Amino acid sequence: MGRKPANRDIAHQLPIVERRRRAVEMKIAGHTWEQISDALGYGGRANAYNDIRRELQKSAAKLAIPLEEYRQLELDRLDAELVRLGRLQETIEAILEREHVTIQGGKVVLMDDDSPVPDYGPVLQAADRLLKIEDARRRNAERRAKLLGLDAPTKTEGVLTLDAIDQQLQQLNGELAALEAEDPEASGAEDPES
């Protein structure tokens, strides 16, 4: 059973076209599906997802202006992600610089020569985390290249091509499909137009 709309009055007061326009603007601005649903009275994130998907598919040509805003928003998010990854890497490197000893029963375990037994667990975990950070940086760079069109053979400045619109729609549909996979109710969501 779907969640009840937080703002039922809004859902009934706004024409469908206006609600969809606002929903797309909110998604482009980075709002979550729940925030969009609550603000516009969708009754659940699946309904918001379906409505935005319909609007994007129906009005791809209208994305010319917001597409650049959305691209910049995504680039800003990628920049913030790199800053967070850098901070995390510094913390992990500090862990790697420390000496880690094995503790058992609340006491340091000693070798025959009374030196502490090294504990390599934290080092291995930190090394694994560093690999994950590098993987996240690679994905960040790939995403940035796609957003900026660096992977494309040529790009015409100032012209929004159908290929670019299709690519953006595919990306958004991918995000929406991922949401659908997370929320089993998403595939059975009611059509807000009915």
HELIX and SHEET records of a PDB file:
HELIX    1   1 ARG A    8  GLN A   13  1                                   6    
HELIX    2   2 ILE A   16  ILE A   28  1                                  13    
HELIX    3   3 TRP A   33  LEU A   40  1                                   8    
HELIX    4   4 ARG A   45  LYS A   58  1                                  14    
HELIX    5   5 ALA A   60  LEU A   63  5                                   4    
HELIX    6   6 ALA A   64  GLU A   97  1                                  34    
HELIX    7   7 GLY A  121  LEU A  148  1                                  28    
HELIX    8   8 LEU A  162  GLU A  182  1                                  21    
HELIX    9   9 ALA A  186  GLY A  188  5                                   3    
SHEET    1   A 2 ILE A 103  GLN A 104  0                                        
SHEET    2   A 2 LYS A 107  VAL A 108 -1                                        
END                                                                             
